Amino acid sequence: MKLFGKIGLTLSMIKFPHSVFALPFALIAFFWAEKGGFDAKALILIIVAMVSARSVAMTANRIIDLKFDVRNPRTRKWPLAKGELSVFFAVSFLAANLVIFETAAYFLNSLCFFLSPLALVLVVVDLA
């Protein structure tokens, strides 16, 4: 499969429009915390961190639930369940986004970096 086809399937797998929908909440928190100031570097890092964390969470969910998704009529046509994307590809995508998230957290500040594993656990594990 060509690269652009895989990108489209990957964006479908992680429900990318939902990441865009959630972004305003992070932006509101950013501007509230800035208290009138503006740090473009921090803004970009927050956007990168949020999108990559959500990509990790959604990809982990798709991999963990794959055995159920294949049997469920509602989810069996999803790219990973259908076999359009391999588990290896999904794990590689997850690992790349994990590195991107950790890098963004590192460059934000040391507190973000040290708390980043907890943040990943919270977005991957369903506590409800």
MDTraj code that builds the backbone (N, CA, C; nanometers):
import mdtraj as md
import numpy as np

residues = "MET LYS LEU PHE GLY LYS ILE GLY LEU THR LEU SER MET ILE LYS PHE PRO HIS SER VAL PHE ALA LEU PRO PHE ALA LEU ILE ALA PHE PHE TRP ALA GLU LYS GLY GLY PHE ASP ALA LYS ALA LEU ILE LEU ILE ILE VAL ALA MET VAL SER ALA ARG SER VAL ALA MET THR ALA ASN ARG ILE ILE ASP LEU LYS PHE ASP VAL ARG ASN PRO ARG THR ARG LYS TRP PRO LEU ALA LYS GLY GLU LEU SER VAL PHE PHE ALA VAL SER PHE LEU ALA ALA ASN LEU VAL ILE PHE GLU THR ALA ALA TYR PHE LEU ASN SER LEU CYS PHE PHE LEU SER PRO LEU ALA LEU VAL LEU VAL VAL VAL ASP LEU ALA".split()
xyz = np.array([
    [0.0850, -0.1174, 0.0000],
    [0.0000, 0.0000, 0.0000],
    [0.0896, 0.1237, 0.0000],
    [0.0484, 0.2236, -0.0738],
    [0.1256, 0.3470, -0.0837],
    [0.1183, 0.4257, 0.0467],
    [0.2172, 0.5118, 0.0662],
    [0.2301, 0.5882, 0.1900],
    [0.1051, 0.6710, 0.2189],
    [0.0521, 0.7403, 0.1199],
    [-0.0652, 0.8248, 0.1427],
    [-0.1870, 0.7425, 0.1839],
    [-0.1992, 0.6227, 0.1293],
    [-0.3085, 0.5344, 0.1684],
    [-0.2956, 0.4917, 0.3140],
    [-0.1719, 0.4617, 0.3565],
    [-0.1484, 0.4231, 0.4956],
    [-0.1736, 0.5405, 0.5895],
    [-0.1371, 0.6595, 0.5472],
    [-0.1607, 0.7772, 0.6316],
    [-0.3106, 0.7965, 0.6519],
    [-0.3864, 0.7850, 0.5453],
    [-0.5321, 0.7986, 0.5558],
    [-0.5928, 0.6932, 0.6466],
    [-0.5480, 0.5684, 0.6322],
    [-0.5985, 0.4604, 0.7170],
    [-0.5578, 0.4809, 0.8631],
    [-0.4366, 0.5315, 0.8836],
    [-0.3892, 0.5566, 1.0197],
    [-0.4710, 0.6668, 1.0847],
    [-0.4975, 0.7738, 1.0121],
    [-0.5807, 0.8820, 1.0665],
    [-0.7212, 0.8313, 1.0971],
    [-0.7699, 0.7394, 1.0154],
    [-0.8999, 0.6781, 1.0414],
    [-0.8937, 0.5901, 1.1659],
    [-0.7849, 0.5141, 1.1801],
    [-0.7694, 0.4235, 1.2934],
    [-0.7696, 0.4993, 1.4265],
    [-0.7037, 0.6160, 1.4299],
    [-0.6938, 0.6898, 1.5560],
    [-0.8026, 0.7963, 1.5709],
    [-0.8953, 0.7985, 1.4763],
    [-1.0054, 0.8955, 1.4814],
    [-0.9495, 1.0381, 1.4972],
    [-0.8644, 1.0773, 1.4033],
    [-0.7952, 1.2063, 1.4108],
    [-0.8893, 1.3258, 1.4275],
    [-1.0054, 1.3285, 1.3634],
    [-1.0950, 1.4431, 1.3866],
    [-1.1312, 1.4627, 1.5338],
    [-1.1316, 1.3543, 1.6113],
    [-1.1599, 1.3673, 1.7542],
    [-1.0460, 1.4395, 1.8259],
    [-0.9226, 1.4211, 1.7772],
    [-0.8086, 1.4942, 1.8340],
    [-0.8249, 1.6430, 1.8080],
    [-0.8676, 1.6765, 1.6881],
    [-0.8891, 1.8175, 1.6530],
    [-1.0001, 1.8756, 1.7405],
    [-1.1040, 1.7969, 1.7656],
    [-1.2137, 1.8420, 1.8502],
    [-1.1661, 1.8681, 1.9933],
    [-1.0748, 1.7867, 2.0437],
    [-1.0270, 1.8008, 2.1821],
    [-0.9248, 1.9132, 2.1974],
    [-0.8649, 1.9558, 2.0887],
    [-0.7598, 2.0581, 2.0949],
    [-0.8030, 2.1891, 2.1602],
    [-0.9224, 2.2399, 2.1351],
    [-0.9609, 2.3656, 2.2008],
    [-0.9533, 2.3619, 2.3533],
    [-0.9763, 2.2461, 2.4134],
    [-0.9667, 2.2358, 2.5587],
    [-0.8234, 2.2576, 2.6058],
    [-0.7278, 2.2018, 2.5334],
    [-0.5870, 2.2234, 2.5665],
    [-0.5479, 2.3684, 2.5416],
    [-0.6005, 2.4263, 2.4359],
    [-0.5675, 2.5655, 2.4046],
    [-0.6255, 2.6611, 2.5086],
    [-0.7450, 2.6332, 2.5550],
    [-0.8046, 2.7163, 2.6609],
    [-0.7172, 2.7087, 2.7859],
    [-0.6755, 2.5889, 2.8225],
    [-0.5895, 2.5732, 2.9399],
    [-0.4579, 2.6466, 2.9204],
    [-0.4011, 2.6401, 2.7987],
    [-0.2762, 2.7098, 2.7701],
    [-0.2920, 2.8603, 2.7898],
    [-0.3941, 2.9179, 2.7281],
    [-0.4112, 3.0631, 2.7369],
    [-0.4488, 3.1076, 2.8784],
    [-0.5192, 3.0237, 2.9494],
    [-0.5534, 3.0548, 3.0878],
    [-0.4269, 3.0552, 3.1743],
    [-0.3407, 2.9575, 3.1529],
    [-0.2172, 2.9476, 3.2309],
    [-0.1183, 3.0587, 3.1949],
    [-0.1226, 3.1047, 3.0718],
    [-0.0303, 3.2095, 3.0279],
    [-0.0618, 3.3449, 3.0907],
    [-0.1836, 3.3653, 3.1330],
    [-0.2266, 3.4907, 3.1984],
    [-0.1860, 3.6152, 3.1187],
    [-0.2228, 3.6138, 2.9927],
    [-0.1991, 3.7306, 2.9100],
    [-0.0708, 3.7246, 2.8288],
    [0.0232, 3.6413, 2.8668],
    [0.1465, 3.6271, 2.7899],
    [0.1257, 3.5313, 2.6748],
    [0.2279, 3.5141, 2.5953],
    [0.2177, 3.4212, 2.4831],
    [0.3546, 3.3617, 2.4560],
    [0.3626, 3.2312, 2.4610],
    [0.4860, 3.1580, 2.4338],
    [0.4581, 3.0626, 2.3179],
    [0.4986, 3.1024, 2.1979],
    [0.4697, 3.0243, 2.0774],
    [0.5313, 2.8849, 2.0845],
    [0.6526, 2.8748, 2.1386],
    [0.7189, 2.7440, 2.1497],
    [0.6366, 2.6507, 2.2385],
    [0.5912, 2.7013, 2.3527],
    [0.5108, 2.6191, 2.4439],
    [0.3794, 2.5792, 2.3780],
    [0.3180, 2.6701, 2.3049],
    [0.1920, 2.6397, 2.2371],
    [0.2095, 2.5254, 2.1380],
    [0.3136, 2.5326, 2.0581],
    [0.3398, 2.4267, 1.9596],
    [0.3690, 2.2949, 2.0290],
    [0.4484, 2.2988, 2.1351],
    [0.4809, 2.1758, 2.2081],
    [0.3571, 2.1144, 2.2723],
    [0.2680, 2.1972, 2.3225],
    [0.1437, 2.1462, 2.3827],
    [0.0566, 2.0792, 2.2772],
    [0.0454, 2.1407, 2.1612],
    [-0.0334, 2.0812, 2.0525],
    [0.0280, 1.9478, 2.0099],
    [0.1594, 1.9450, 1.9930],
    [0.2281, 1.8211, 1.9544],
    [0.2087, 1.7139, 2.0616],
    [0.2240, 1.7529, 2.1881],
    [0.2083, 1.6567, 2.2979],
    [0.0671, 1.6012, 2.3025],
    [-0.0303, 1.6877, 2.2860],
    [-0.1685, 1.6423, 2.2958],
    [-0.2043, 1.5461, 2.1816],
    [-0.1692, 1.5827, 2.0603],
    [-0.2020, 1.4974, 1.9458],
    [-0.1260, 1.3649, 1.9542],
    [0.0003, 1.3698, 1.9944],
    [0.0773, 1.2445, 2.0030],
    [0.0286, 1.1566, 2.1184],
    [-0.0082, 1.2157, 2.2316],
    [-0.0609, 1.1357, 2.3438],
    [-0.1912, 1.0687, 2.3038],
    [-0.2764, 1.1411, 2.2360],
    [-0.4039, 1.0826, 2.1929],
    [-0.3807, 0.9745, 2.0878],
    [-0.2818, 0.9938, 2.0028],
    [-0.2479, 0.8918, 1.9030],
    [-0.1966, 0.7652, 1.9707],
    [-0.1153, 0.7809, 2.0759],
    [-0.0689, 0.6651, 2.1533],
    [-0.1890, 0.5926, 2.2131],
    [-0.2773, 0.6678, 2.2760],
    [-0.3927, 0.6079, 2.3435],
    [-0.4839, 0.5346, 2.2453],
    [-0.5168, 0.5980, 2.1350],
    [-0.6080, 0.5359, 2.0389],
    [-0.5446, 0.4135, 1.9723],
    [-0.4161, 0.4227, 1.9406],
    [-0.3485, 0.3088, 1.8783],
    [-0.3380, 0.1927, 1.9766],
    [-0.3041, 0.2218, 2.1020],
    [-0.2983, 0.1168, 2.2038],
    [-0.4349, 0.0507, 2.2173],
    [-0.5397, 0.1309, 2.2180],
    [-0.6753, 0.0762, 2.2282],
    [-0.7066, -0.0156, 2.1107],
    [-0.6687, 0.0253, 1.9913],
    [-0.6968, -0.0571, 1.8731],
    [-0.6195, -0.1894, 1.8783],
    [-0.4949, -0.1832, 1.9266],
    [-0.4144, -0.3056, 1.9356],
    [-0.4697, -0.3972, 2.0445],
    [-0.4994, -0.3408, 2.1611],
    [-0.5505, -0.4204, 2.2740],
    [-0.6842, -0.4847, 2.2404],
    [-0.7706, -0.4120, 2.1721],
    [-0.9055, -0.4607, 2.1419],
    [-0.9166, -0.5338, 2.0077],
    [-0.8051, -0.5584, 1.9416],
    [-0.8091, -0.6156, 1.8080],
    [-0.8882, -0.7463, 1.8023],
    [-0.8680, -0.8353, 1.8990],
    [-0.9387, -0.9650, 1.8955],
    [-1.0899, -0.9467, 1.9061],
    [-1.1326, -0.8399, 1.9743],
    [-1.2767, -0.8122, 1.9849],
    [-1.3267, -0.7378, 1.8609],
    [-1.2445, -0.6452, 1.8110],
    [-1.2841, -0.5663, 1.6945],
    [-1.3063, -0.6529, 1.5717],
    [-1.2295, -0.7585, 1.5578],
    [-1.2427, -0.8482, 1.4424],
    [-1.3782, -0.9177, 1.4427],
    [-1.4319, -0.9474, 1.5613],
    [-1.5590, -1.0209, 1.5722],
    [-1.6813, -0.9305, 1.5816],
    [-1.6623, -0.8052, 1.6137],
    [-1.7739, -0.7128, 1.6338],
    [-1.8190, -0.6557, 1.4988],
    [-1.9459, -0.6692, 1.4625],
    [-1.9933, -0.6174, 1.3341],
    [-1.9698, -0.4666, 1.3177],
    [-1.9738, -0.3924, 1.4267],
    [-1.9544, -0.2480, 1.4189],
    [-1.8086, -0.2098, 1.3929],
    [-1.7139, -0.2918, 1.4389],
    [-1.5724, -0.2543, 1.4319],
    [-1.4895, -0.3399, 1.3371],
    [-1.5472, -0.4442, 1.2818],
    [-1.4670, -0.5347, 1.1988],
    [-1.4166, -0.4708, 1.0700],
    [-1.4719, -0.3573, 1.0324],
    [-1.4264, -0.2899, 0.9098],
    [-1.3230, -0.1813, 0.9385],
    [-1.2817, -0.1681, 1.0635],
    [-1.1775, -0.0708, 1.0976],
    [-1.0454, -0.1178, 1.0374],
    [-0.9562, -0.0269, 1.0003],
    [-0.8345, -0.0639, 0.9261],
    [-0.7501, -0.1741, 0.9893],
    [-0.7309, -0.1717, 1.1195],
    [-0.6482, -0.2741, 1.1836],
    [-0.7219, -0.4079, 1.1878],
    [-0.8482, -0.4051, 1.2225],
    [-0.9279, -0.5285, 1.2291],
    [-0.9443, -0.5913, 1.0908],
    [-0.9523, -0.5098, 0.9907],
    [-0.9710, -0.5576, 0.8529],
    [-0.8402, -0.6071, 0.7914],
    [-0.7276, -0.5755, 0.8557],
    [-0.5976, -0.6173, 0.8039],
    [-0.5371, -0.5201, 0.7056],
    [-0.5971, -0.4039, 0.6893],
    [-0.5414, -0.3033, 0.5985],
    [-0.4140, -0.2426, 0.6563],
    [-0.4038, -0.2405, 0.7883],
    [-0.2819, -0.2002, 0.8577],
    [-0.2376, -0.3186, 0.9421],
    [-0.1091, -0.3449, 0.9459],
    [-0.0585, -0.4571, 1.0245],
    [-0.0400, -0.4162, 1.1705],
    [-0.0356, -0.5154, 1.2569],
    [-0.0098, -0.4894, 1.3987],
    [0.1300, -0.4299, 1.4129],
    [0.2248, -0.4773, 1.3336],
    [0.3600, -0.4215, 1.3375],
    [0.3581, -0.2727, 1.3047],
    [0.2831, -0.2365, 1.2018],
    [0.2720, -0.0954, 1.1654],
    [0.2103, -0.0158, 1.2800],
    [0.1053, -0.0690, 1.3414],
    [0.0383, 0.0008, 1.4513],
    [0.1317, 0.0175, 1.5707],
    [0.2068, -0.0870, 1.6041],
    [0.3024, -0.0776, 1.7154],
    [0.4111, 0.0235, 1.6824],
    [0.4570, 0.0260, 1.5585],
    [0.5583, 0.1237, 1.5169],
    [0.5041, 0.2655, 1.5256],
    [0.3814, 0.2852, 1.4843],
    [0.3166, 0.4160, 1.4924],
    [0.3020, 0.4582, 1.6387],
    [0.2621, 0.3636, 1.7238],
    [0.2491, 0.3910, 1.8664],
    [0.3849, 0.4316, 1.9242],
    [0.4897, 0.3567, 1.8926],
    [0.6235, 0.3863, 1.9449],
    [0.6728, 0.5231, 1.8978],
    [0.6487, 0.5554, 1.7724],
    [0.6909, 0.6860, 1.7201],
    [0.6182, 0.7985, 1.7933],
    [0.4894, 0.7819, 1.8161],
    [0.4139, 0.8844, 1.8873],
    [0.4525, 0.8930, 2.0343],
    [0.4920, 0.7822, 2.0924],
    [0.5420, 0.7818, 2.2295],
    [0.6690, 0.8663, 2.2390],
    [0.7594, 0.8483, 2.1448],
    [0.8835, 0.9266, 2.1416],
    [0.8519, 1.0742, 2.1182],
    [0.7608, 1.1031, 2.0287],
    [0.7228, 1.2424, 2.0019],
    [0.6636, 1.3062, 2.1277],
    [0.5744, 1.2340, 2.1970],
    [0.5139, 1.2858, 2.3189],
    [0.6192, 1.3137, 2.4254],
    [0.7062, 1.2169, 2.4500],
    [0.8093, 1.2335, 2.5522],
    [0.9045, 1.3486, 2.5172],
    [0.9352, 1.3636, 2.3902],
    [1.0225, 1.4734, 2.3471],
    [0.9541, 1.6076, 2.3699],
    [0.8278, 1.6175, 2.3350],
    [0.7538, 1.7426, 2.3573],
    [0.7461, 1.7740, 2.5065],
    [0.7206, 1.6730, 2.5887],
    [0.7134, 1.6932, 2.7342],
    [0.8486, 1.7380, 2.7879],
    [0.9549, 1.6796, 2.7382],
    [1.0906, 1.7162, 2.7815],
    [1.1200, 1.8631, 2.7522],
    [1.0834, 1.9065, 2.6326],
    [1.1123, 2.0444, 2.5944],
    [1.0148, 2.1460, 2.6550],
    [0.9017, 2.1002, 2.7053],
    [0.8110, 2.1921, 2.7758],
    [0.8738, 2.2342, 2.9083],
    [0.8977, 2.1379, 2.9960],
    [0.9703, 2.1639, 3.1210],
    [0.9910, 2.0322, 3.1946],
    [1.0722, 2.0360, 3.2981],
    [1.1068, 1.9115, 3.3677],
    [0.9863, 1.8487, 3.4377],
    [0.8956, 1.9294, 3.4914],
    [0.7773, 1.8737, 3.5564],
    [0.6909, 1.7970, 3.4556],
    [0.6696, 1.8555, 3.3386],
    [0.5927, 1.7863, 3.2341],
    [0.6597, 1.6543, 3.1973],
    [0.7909, 1.6577, 3.1855],
    [0.8629, 1.5363, 3.1478],
    [0.8515, 1.4289, 3.2550],
    [0.8676, 1.4657, 3.3807],
    [0.8610, 1.3662, 3.4882],
    [0.7193, 1.3120, 3.5085],
    [0.6185, 1.3918, 3.4787],
    [0.4794, 1.3468, 3.4920],
    [0.4262, 1.2796, 3.3650],
    [0.5018, 1.2863, 3.2562],
    [0.4535, 1.2337, 3.1285],
    [0.4188, 1.0848, 3.1316],
    [0.4933, 0.9985, 3.2012],
    [0.4503, 0.8580, 3.2061],
    [0.3134, 0.8415, 3.2723],
    [0.2875, 0.9183, 3.3763],
    [0.1567, 0.9134, 3.4417],
    [0.0475, 0.9584, 3.3439],
    [0.0743, 1.0633, 3.2699],
    [-0.0228, 1.1120, 3.1712],
    [-0.0527, 1.0034, 3.0677],
    [0.0492, 0.9340, 3.0225],
    [0.0260, 0.8267, 2.9248],
    [-0.0560, 0.7127, 2.9847],
    [-0.0267, 0.6769, 3.1079],
    [-0.1059, 0.5722, 3.1727],
    [-0.2517, 0.6144, 3.1796],
    [-0.2749, 0.7403, 3.2156],
    [-0.4127, 0.7886, 3.2290],
    [-0.4872, 0.7917, 3.0961],
    [-0.4183, 0.8222, 2.9869],
    [-0.4875, 0.8260, 2.8572],
    [-0.5024, 0.6881, 2.7952],
    [-0.4183, 0.5929, 2.8334],
    [-0.4273, 0.4586, 2.7755],
    [-0.5216, 0.3685, 2.8556],
    [-0.5159, 0.3778, 2.9868],
    [-0.5954, 0.2906, 3.0740],
    [-0.7306, 0.3566, 3.0995],
    [-0.8344, 0.2826, 3.0763],
    [-0.9695, 0.3341, 3.1010],
    [-1.0013, 0.3149, 3.2490],
    [-1.0074, 0.4254, 3.3205],
    [-1.0311, 0.4183, 3.4645],
    [-1.1787, 0.4173, 3.5014],
    [-1.2654, 0.4308, 3.4034],
    [-1.4093, 0.4349, 3.4326],
    [-1.4654, 0.2976, 3.4589],
])
top = md.Topology()
chain = top.add_chain()
for i, resn in enumerate(residues, 1):
    res = top.add_residue(resn, chain, resSeq=i)
    for name in ("N", "CA", "C"):
        top.add_atom(name, md.element.get_by_symbol(name[0]), res)
traj = md.Trajectory(xyz[None], top)
